[in-house]
Amino acid sequence: MNLILIGMNHKTAPLELREKLALSCADPYAALAELKAIPSVEEALYISTCNRFELLARAGGHTAVARLKEFLIRQLNIEPADLEKFSYVFTNENAVKHLFRVASSLDSMVMGEHQILGQVKDAYRQSVAAKTTGTILNKALHAAFRAAKRVRTETGIASNAVSVSFAAVELAKKIFSDLKGKTVLLIGAGEMSELAARHLVNNGTGRVLICNRTFERAERIAEELHGNPCRMEKLEEALGEADIIISSTGASGYILNRGMVSGALKRRRNRLLFIIDIAVPRDVDPVVGDIDNVFLYNIDDLQGIVDGNIKNRMAEALKAEEIVSEEVVRFSEWYQTLEAVPTIVSLKNKMEAIMKAEIESSSWIKRLGPEEQKNIEILASSILNKVLHDPISNLKDESRENGAAANIEVIRKLFKLDGNGS
């Protein structure tokens, strides 16, 4: 196939280098043009994200890998030693398999995330616009998209939360069948609790209240989340308004006790209350979880859900790997048939030319009416297609299974497809 994939990602390259890669290729079209101009490079594209940089090219010759590495060193402005130390190189079917695994999120930092597929599609659109792809890469990328779609629809690899913040959202969806209009109260402003609040907002919750000891920080987060800041002195009042509470203050004792939560529940007429305590040490007295209509989860509860979901994803990943392998075989079989395509086209063209010449030279056909002439052409074409069907099918099958070089040579010689006679 002459396919070469050279890359670096979160598994092979340190953060400092990945940061540098993320800032590279400011002008992707100029980079693609330079890449396509490399001798022997016939098709090319590259994928650049915060966690990976990968170059995929169809290039022949024993110097192809070296030339592509020289391009990367120039374009990424990195040391040759770093490229050698932190990069990987795949060729042909291994390159195809890696591409399919990337598109299917099997090679992502968070397995099953959907963002990478969009990034691969963007890279492909960019390359198509720059006219640096052709028959092989076009087919490979569309096959990668098909593999990714199958993985997403035939496995559960993308289901179930694999981060604490997403687990909180998943639980909220189970407790409240509809998050629309639910009020979220954020107590404290830790990074994890803020992220959980963002996910809840993105999933359709309504108002967000932010209570923090430093009111200025509460104001800043409230502005970012389009919510309302709240002073800690007003916490008990805010409790009565909240449907979902996320607490992470870093306090040395309990911020919420049974009495406070019971009082809040009475003010809200015993409507369900979901409390997520992700503080260490805990912000919420564990006995709060014994109150009717209160659902209390702490960081260990959420982490346990995450760990279980990760195990589930790993099991689903095995199914996904099987799908990727199937699609790699399918692509390889298609590629093998390319060897026979020029001969098949030449054979069909020659037979059709002979058929048309015979029809045109037949005086008796010319004496027929237009409709009869058309029917004879249709009949002749149908007979020709049936005669050629088995030889062409067998040639394709032989190409897929064993290679068809010998058969191709015989057919070209037998039917004089190389201009050595008519």
N, C-alpha and C positions, 0 to 999 in steps of 0.2 A: 504493500500500500504506500510505502514511503511516507508514512505518517510519523511525526515526531512531536512529543509533548514534553516541554521543559517547564518546571514550576517550582515554586516555594510556597509553603503554607504554614498554618499555625502549628502543625506537627513537626515541621523541620526547621523553621526559621525563628529566631528570637524576636520578641516584641520590637526591639529597637530597629531591627532590619525591616520588619513588616511595616512599621510606621513610615520608613523611608520609601518603601514600595508604594504605599498608599498615596504618596505625594507625587509619584512619577507619572509620566505619560500625560502631561498637561494638554497636549494636542494629539488626541488619539488618531486622527486621520493622517497627520504627518508621520506618526510612528508606524501606522499600517502601510503607508506608501513606502517608507524606508525598508520595512520588512519585506514587502513584495518585490522590492528592487534587488534583493540579495540573489545572486546567481543560484539557480536550481530551485528556488522557492516558487512554487506554482500556485499555492493557496495558503492563506494564513489568517488567524485571528488570535486575539489574546483576551483573557479574563482578568480584570483587576478589581479586587475588593479589599476590605480592611484586613482580611485574614489570608488572602492568597493572591499570587500573581502567576498566571499560567499562559504559556504560549503554545499554540497548536498549529503545526504547519505541515503541508505536504511538500516535501523537498527530497530530491534525489542526490546521489553522490556520497562518497565516503567523507567529505568535508562538511556535510550539511549541518551536523550537530555543532561542530566547532564554529561555523559561521553564525548560527543562531545564538550561540552563547556570546559571541562577540557583540552581536546586536543588543542582547540583554545588558551586558556590561556597560555599553555606551548609553543606552536608553534609560536604564535605571540608576546609572551613576554609582555602581557598586564595585567593590574590589573583586577581581577574578577569584581570589582565594575564598571569599564569602559565597560566591556563586557555586563554586565546586563543593564547598562544605555543606551548604544548606539546601541545595537544589536536588531535584530528582528528574530522571529522564525515562520516559516510556516510549516505545515504538510500536507501530502497527496495531495489532489487536489489543495489546496492553494499553496503548494510548487511548483506543476507543473505549475500553472498559473503564479506565480512569475518568474519562469525560462523562460517561453514563453515570458513574457513581457520584461525581460532583453534582451533576444536574439533578440527581435523585436525592440529594442531601445526605448521602451515606458517608461522605468525606467531610461533613461540616463539623464545626466545633459543637453545635447542638444538633445532633442527628434528628432529622425529620423537619427541620425548619424550612419554611417555604421561600425565604428571601433569595437564596442562591439561584433558584431556577429563574427568577426574574432577572437576576444579574447576568446569567448565561445568555438569556434571550436578548438582553440589551447589547451584550458583546457581539452576538451574532448579527443583530440588526445593524450595528455600527460597521461591521466588516462587509456586510452586503452593500451598504451605502457606499463604502470605500472601494467596492468591487475587488475585494481580495479573496473572496471565496469562489468555489467552482463546484463541479459535479460531486466530488468526493466529500468535501467538508459540508456542503449543503445537505447531502444525504446523512452524514454522520450527526449533524446537529439536529435534524428533524427526528432521527432515530433516538437521540438522547432525550428529546422532549417527549417522545412516545414512551420511553422507558420510565421517565419521571412521572408521567401521568399514570402509568400502570402501577408504579410503586405507591402513589398517593391513593389510588382508588381500590387496589387489591390488597393492601396491607394497612395496618393501623399504626404505621411508624410515625405519623404526624399527630396522632391523637394522644391525649393525656399530657398534663403539664410536666415539664422537666425543670422548672425553676420554682422557687418558693413563691415568688410574686404571681406567677401564672397559676400555681396551685390554689392560691387564695381566690383568684377569679373563678376557677373551676368549681370550687366549693360554693362560692356565692351563687353561681348559676344553678347548682343543685338545690340549695336551700330556698332561693327565690326563683320561681320558674321564669320570671321576667325581671331583669335588672332595671328596666326603664323607670325613671322617676325616683329610684331609691337614693336616699341621702347617705353620703359617705362622710364619716368623721375621722380625720387623721390626727392622732395624738402623738406629738413628737414629730421630728422631721428627719428620721434616719433614711439612708439611701434606699434600703430595701422596702420600707413602708411607703415611701414616696413613689417608688416604682410600681408597687401593688396598686396604689391609688390611681396612677396613670392608666394602668391596664383596666381597672374598673371603669374609669371614665370612658376609655376607648371602647368598652363593651356596653355602653349605653346608660350608665347610671346618671342620676340627675345632679343635685347640688352637692358641693364638696365644702366641708368645714375643716379648717386647719387650726388646731390648738397647739401652741408651742410656748415654752418658757420665754424664748426670745421672740417678741412679737414681730420684730422686723423680718425675721426669717419666715414666720408664718405669713406675713404680707407678701413676701417674694414668691413663696410657693403657691399661695392663693392666686396671685397674678398669673403664674404659669399654667395653673390648672383651671383658671377661670372660676375660682371658688371664693370663699369668704374667710378672712382671718378671724381667729378667736383667741382671746386671752385665757390663760389657764384658770383664772378666777371664775370664768364663765363655763367651766367644763361641765358641771352637773346640769346646767341648763341645756348645753349642746347635746348631752347624752339623750335627752328626751326627744330630740329631733332626728337622731341618727337611726338608720336601718343597718348599716354596716360600719363597724368601728375597727380601725387598724391602729394598734398602739405600739410604739417603739421609742421610749423616752430616754433610756439609760439611767433611770432613777434607781436608787438603792432599795426602795420599798414599793409596795403595791400602790398604783395610781387609782385603780378601780377596785372597790370592794363590794360585798354582797348588798349592803344597804344602798349604796349609790345606784347600782344597776337595778335593784328592785324598785326604787323610787322612779327611776327613768322609765321602767317598763309600765308602771301604773299610769304615768303621764301619757304614754303612747298606747294605752288601752290594750296592753299585752300583745301588741303586734310583734312578730318575730324579730329577734335581734341577733345579728351575727357579729361575733367579736373575734378578731385575729390578733393574738398577742405574740409579736415576733421579737419582743425585747428579751435580753439576757443581762441581768436577772429579770424575771417576769414582772410585767406591769399590772397584771390582773390576778386577783386572788382566785386560785383554782376552784373554790367553792361556788364561784359565780356560775360555773358550768352546770351546777345542779338546779338552777332556777328554771322553771318551766318556760318554754318559748325562747330560751337563750341557747345559742350554739357557740361554744368557746373552743378555739383551736390555738395551740401554742406552736412555737417554732419546730419542736420535735414532731408534733403531729403533721405539720406541713412537710417537713423533711422526709418523714416516713412515706407520705403519699408520693413525693417526688422520687424517692428511691424505688418504690414499687413500680412507678410509671417508667422509670429508666429500664428496669428489668423487662417490662412489657415491650418497650421499644427495641431492646436488644433481640428479643424473640422475633419481633416483626422484621427486624433488620435481616435475619436469616432468609425470610421469604423474599425480601427486597433484593438480596444478593442473587437469589435464583432468577428473579425476573431480569436483572441486569445481565446475567450470563446468557439467558435466552435471547435477549435483544442483541448482544454482541455476536452470537452465532448467526442470528438473522441478518445482521449487517454484513458479516463476513461472507455469508452465502451470496448476498447481493453483489458484493465486491467481486467475488470469484466469477460471476457471470459476465462482468465487464470485459473479460478477456475475449469472450465470444461475440460481443456486440458488433464490432466492425464487420466481422465475417457474415453475421446474420443479416445486417443491413445491406451489405454488398450482394449477398445471395438473393434477397428479396427484390432489390432494385433490378438486378439482372433478369430475373424471371419475369418481373412485371414489364420490363422493357421489351423482352421477347414476345410476351403476350400481346402488348399493344401494337408492336410492329406487325405481327401476324394478322391481327384484326384489321389494321389499316391497309395491309397489302391484299386483302381478300376482296376481289371485285364483287363476288356474290353478296357479301355482307353490305357493301355500299348500295346495292339495289333495294335493300330492305328499308322499311320506314324507320324513323327516329326511335320509336318505342321498341321495335324489334332489335335494333342495334344496341340499345341500352340494355335490354334483357340478355343479349349474348355476352356483353362485357361483364355484367353481374355474374353470369354463370361461369365464365372463364376465370374471373377473379376468385370465385368461391372454390372452384376446382384447384386452382393454384394454391390457395391458402391451406386446403386440406392436404395436398401433396407435401407442402413444406412443414406442416404442423409437427409431425413426428420427428423429422431430422432436427428441427430447431429446438424442440423440447428436450430431445436427447442430448443435444450439444450443451444446452444450459445445465442440465442435470450433471453431465460429465464435468463441466466447469466447476460446479459447486463441490463435487465430491472428490475428483481426482486431478483436476486441471485438464484443459482440453487442447493443449498446444499441438499434440500430434494429430488429433481429429481436425483441428482448424487447418493445419497445413494440407491435409488430404483433401478437404472440401475446397479450399482455395485453388488447389492444383486441378482437382477433378472438374470444377466448374469454370476454371480459367478466370478467376476473380481478380487477378493481378495484371490484367491487360495483355496477357500472352495469348491473344486470340480472341475471337468473338463468340 
